Amino acid sequence: MAVQKRRQSKSRSAIRRAQVMKRTAPAGIPCAQCGEMKLPHHACAACGFYRGRQVIAGKQQEEAS
C-alpha cells in the first residue's frame, strides 16, 4: 500500500475540496416532444419520451389516467 512521504497541508486540502464548489449545475435542454427542460441523454420526466420513442409513463399520462 502507498504511504505518503509528507503530510498534506490544510491549505492544500481546502483548495482541492473547493473545486467541487466551482462545478456548474447540469445543463438542461428542451424536450423535442413537449418542450419541457430535461437532462441530456435522459428520458423526459414530463412526457416519458426518449429519442422519439415512449420509454416510460410520463407525469402527463399519469394525471390523465
Secondary structure as UniProt FT lines:
FT   HELIX           10..22
FT   STRAND          29..30
FT   TURN            32..34
FT   STRAND          37..38
FT   TURN            40..41
FT   TURN            45..47
FT   STRAND          49..50
FT   TURN            51..52
FT   STRAND          53..54
FT   HELIX           59..64
//
